[in-house]
């Protein structure tokens, strides 16, 4: 039996374990820099940055969906779904859909103007999943970023 609920501070260690599992799946295991203390502070401290849902099976977190709010100069308040992560042994069982639907519900309840997320172009299972929702897959925009290491050199 799977139970979906809002993530709590005590879920952070298991959540970070899932984040590291996702990084390995995305062929970037050494890219995870965030610590348990940082996730706890940014998820539950005075400078709260994100919310998340967890999928539990027998009190073990087997999936999560992490999201935050952003602002569009054209649209206003938007929700950004950073990641849906389902542990490898539980993929293909509908947990991703349960988590995605929870985030969609939050988006509707809060009347955000847009719900956004990214997907790697090689992640065919995820792309096919999002197509089932009739999502717009936008190939026009180029993602840009400066890492903290790049910023420090400026």
N, C-alpha and C positions, 0 to 999 in steps of 0.2 A: 504494500500500500504506500503510495507516494503522497506526501503532504507538502503543499507550497505555503510558505509564510514569509513575512518580512525578515530580513537578516538582522541579527543582534550582534552586540559587541563580542559576545562569547563565540560567535560563528567565524570571526576573522581568521583564526589559524587555519581552519578547514577551507575557508574561502581562498586564502592565499595558496594553499596546496593545489586547489583547482586552477588558479591562475597559472601556476608553474606547470601544471599538466597541459594547459592550453598552449603555453609558450613552447613546450616541447613538440606538441602537435603541429604548431605553425613553424617549426624548424628554427626557433629562436630561443632555446632554453636559457641562454646566458643574458637575455635582455631584461629579465625581471629584476628591477632594482628596489621596488617598494618593500618595506618591512612590515611586520605585524604591528609595531608601534605606530608607524606612519598610517597604515590603513585604519587603525583604530582611531587615531586622531582625526583623520580626514573623513571618516564615516560617522563618528559620534562626538567629536570635540566641538569647540567653539567655532572652528573654521570648517564646518561640515561641507563636504564636496560631493558626496554621492549617497545613494540609497541602493539597496539590493534585496532581491528575493532569493530564497534558498529552496531547493527541492530536497526533501528528506525521505529516506527509507530506513526504517528502524533506527531513528535518531541519528543517522549518519547523513551528512550532506553529500548528495550525489550530483547536484547541479546548482547553478546560480545564474542570475541575470543582474548585472550591475548597470545602473543608469545615473545620469545627472542632468541638470538643466543648463541650457545655454540660451543665448539671445540672438535673434536674427534682426538686423536692421530693417529688413523688408517684411518679416512675418511677426516678430515679437517672440514671446516665450516658446521655446522648443525643448523637447526631451531628446537626449542623445543616449541611445542604448550602446554602452561601451562593449559589453560582452555578454553572450549567453554561453555558458560552459556546462557541458554534461560529461561526467567522467566516462572514459572510453567504454567500460563494460555495460553502461546503461544507455548508450546512444542507440537511436532507432526505436525507442520504446515510447516516444511521445512526450518525454520530459521537456525537451526544447520548446515544443508547442505550448505546454502548460505555462512555462516561464515567459515565453513571448506574449502569450495572451494576457498574463498578469500585467506586463509592462504596457500593453495596448490599453488595458483597462485604466491604468493610472493616467495615461495620456488623455484618454477620453474624459475621465473624471475631472482632471485639472484643466481641460479645454486648451491644451497646448496647440499651437498652430501647425506644428510639424513634429513627427517622430522620425528620428534619423539614426542610422547606423552604417557601418562599413563592413564589407566582406572581402576577403582576399580573392583575387580573380581565379585562383586555382582551386578554391574550396567549393567544388561542384555540389556536394550534398547541401551545404548551407545556401548556395544560390538557388537550388531547386526548391528548398524549403521556403525561402522568401518569395519565390514566384507564386507559390500556392496562395499567398496573401495578396497577390496582384501588386506587389511592391514595385516602385519605380527604381530600376537599376540604372543609375546615371553614370555613363561613361565619359561625360563631358568634363567633369571637374578633376583637376589634378590635386592630389593630397600633398601638402607641404608641411614641414615641421623643422624646428630647431631643437636639438636635444639639449639637455642641461650642460653637457660638455661643450657643445658648440656655443651656447650662450656665454659660458664662462670665458671663452676665448675672444669674445667681441669687446 
